Amino acid sequence: MSQGRSVEELLPEVTADRLDTYEALLASLGESRVWAFLHSGEAGDPRARFGAMEVLGHDYVPCVTSEQELAASAWPRAHEIAGGRELAAELFPARWGLWLNPHAPGGGLGVPWPDLRRIALGLDRLPAGPLRISEPAVRAPRFYERLAERARNTPQLRSLRRAWVEPAVGAPYLAIGVETDEPGARTAGAVREMMRGAVAVVPDGLPVATVPLSDVHDPVAMWLRTRSAPFYSRADGREQGVQALRQRGYGYPRPS
């Protein structure tokens, strides 16, 4: 991956098959300033509104990457200078992306809101998309059984789900979706203790990560909520998924 290069240097090199360059661009964007177009109002005015673009049904705020690009854009209204990471943190909760240099030949480059979320929260903490998410095909019966046992002794826990996640960059991993009664430090500590008691029997070399199902912006959590049935559910008062998975071949999808 390229190190220490500017957004403007990296932009022309980003292509669909150069994911390493795109990751470098995201890292640079987080450390850079951008000139965001305002539709109304002036910089610093809390009533000011960003400009807007819609591309393939997704919303973006247009911006430029330097004063030179601002002049080249001929934007007739006001603009606001913002740090890339700070602007990313402001935009992604409302599912707005950032479009870089829309006036440039080729139309510039759009950074969708999930990638702004990664910039805001840490590129090293969140997997690089687009993600391929599916039911796990790995066999880990002892881990699932131990996890279900620990879950029964974790009163804050409602359910557990699972997914196999393949990031665009980096190693695939097993994601454990955690549904709890409410967020908070006590709940987070209880979940960590539950996982700590189960990871000892994870098969060698199998990366595991937990995902809070309450996170409405996490793509893995969204997939788990809509596409995966719980393998443990407190509502049933039993290890729902362990018995079902044993019946059909543990860790494999149900035959169609």
N, C-alpha and C positions, 0 to 999 in steps of 0.2 A: 504494500500500500504506500502511496505517495505520502511524504511527510512535509509539513511546513509550507505547502504551496497555497496560493490564494484561490479564492472561489473563481475569479476571472480566468486564472490559468487552467483550472480544472474543467470548467464548463465545456469547452470545445471537445474535450476528450471523453466525455460521458456518453457511452453507448449501452445498448441493452446487454451486451456481452462483456462489459467492463464494470462489473459490480464493485471491484476493488477501488476503481476510480470514483464511483458514486459514493462509496463509504468515505473516501478521503474528502470529497466535496462536502458531505454532511458535517464532518469534523471541522473543516475550515469554516463552514457557514456558522457553526456554533460559536466560533471565536471572532467572527467578523461583524462589521456593521452593514446594514442595508438601508436604502432610502425607499421607504414604503409610500406609495401613492395615497393621497387622501382624496376622497370624493367630495367631502365638505369639511369646513372648519380649518383650523390652523394647528400646527404642531403644538402640543402641550395643552390643547383645549380638550377637556374631558368629553365634550359633545361632538368632537370631530369623528368622522366616519372614514374608515379605510375604503379605498377603491375596491372593486370586485370584478372577478372574472369567473365564468362558469365553463368548465371544460369536461365534456363527457359526463355531465351531471354532477360534477364535483366543484366546490367553491374554492377559489384562490384569491389571495390578496396580491396584486402586482407590485413589484418593487424592482429597483436596480441596485447594482453592486458597487457603484462608485459615483463620484461627482461627474466624471467624464461620461459615464453611461446615462446619468440623469440629464445632462445637456443633450446627448444624442437622442434621448427618448422624446424630447420636446413636450413633456408632460406640462399642461397649461395651468394646473392647479397646485395646491400646496403639497408638501410631502413631510414625512416625519422620519428622522434618523433614529434607528433602534439597533440594539445589539441582536445578533441572530438568535442566540439562546433565549433572551428575554422575549423577543417577538414570537418565537416558537411556543414558549410557555403560555403566551397570551392567546394564540390562535387555535392550538390543537384541541382544547376542551370543547370548542364550538364546531369542531370538525372542519376548520378552514386550513387550506394549504397555503403555500407561498410560491408565487411564480416569479422566477428570476429573469430579468431583462427580456420582457415580452416583445420589445421593439427590435431585438437583434435578429439577424438573418437566421431563418429557421424557426423563429418564434420563441426562443429562449427555452427554459426548462422549468417544469413544475415539480415542486417538492410536496407530496401529499401529506395530509395531516398525521398519518401514523409515523411518518419519518420525522415530522416536527416533534412529535411526542418523544421519539428516541433522542433527538437533539436536546430537548428540554430535560429529560430524566436521566440521560446517560447512554451513549451508544454502546458502551461495554456492558450495560445492565440489561438491555432489551435486545431481542433477536432481530437480525436484519431481514426485512421483507423483500419481495413477497414470500410469505410462509406457505409451505405445504403442510396441511394438518390433516391427520387421519386417525382412525382407531389404531391403537398399538398392535403390532404383530410380534412384539418381543415377549418371551416367556419369563415371567418373574413371579411365580405363584407364592413363594415364601414372603416376598416383599408385600404383595397385596394382602395376604392373610395377616401378616404382622401389622400392617397399616390399619386394617379393619379392626383388629383387636385394640390397638391404641385409640382408634376413633371412638370406640364405645366408652372409653374412659375420659373423653374430652367433651365435657358438657356443652361447650360453646359451639361445637361442630354440628352442622345440619346434614351435610352430604359431601361425598368425594366423587370426582369424575376423573377421567384420564384421557390423554391424547398423545399422539406421536407427532412431534414438531420438527420439520426440516427447514431451517433458515436458508436464505439465499446465500449467506456467507457464514461459515462455521459448522460445527458438528450437530447432527440431530440429537434430540433428547426426549425423554419422557416427561410430560407435564402432568402434574397432579392438581386438578382444580379443587379448590377448597371453598365451600359455602359455610358461612358462620352466621350466628344470630346478629352480631353487630361488630363493627370494627373497633379498634382500640388496642392499646399496649398490652392489656391482659390477654385479649384474644390472640394477638400476634404471638405472644410468648407461649400460649398453650399450643398453638399450631406448630411452632418451632420445636417444642418438647415432644409433640406427637411424632413429627418427622424424624427427630433425632433418635427416637426409640425404634424406628423402622429401617432407617437407611443402612444399618449394619448388615442387613440381609439382601441389599440390592446386588444383583449380579455384577461381577467385576466388569468395569469399563462402561457401565450404563449410566450416563448423566441423567440426573433427575432435578426438576425444578418445580416449585409450587407456584400456583397462580390463583389469586383471590377472584372468585367469581363475581364479586361486587364491583370490580373495575370495569366500568362501561366503555372504556377506551382501549382495553387490551384485546387484540384480535384473537388470541388463544382463548381467553375467557369468553368472548362472544361465541366462538365455535363450540366450546364446551357447553354453554348454556342452551344452545339450540340444536346441537347435533349429537350429544353424548348423554347416555343414561347414567345415573349414579351407579357406582359399584359398591357404595356404602350409603345408606340413608337412615338417619335417625328416626324419621317418620314411620318407617316400617318396623323399627325396633329390632332389626337383625341385619346381618351382612348380606344385603340383597344381591350384590353383584358377584360375590365370591362363589356362592352356590350356583348361580346361573352360569358363570363362566366355566365352572367345572363341568357342567352338563354339556357344554357345546365345544369344549376345547379351550383351555385357558389362554387368554390373551389374543384370541383370533376373532375376527368379525363373525357375526351370525350368518350362516349360509343364506343366500337369497333364494 
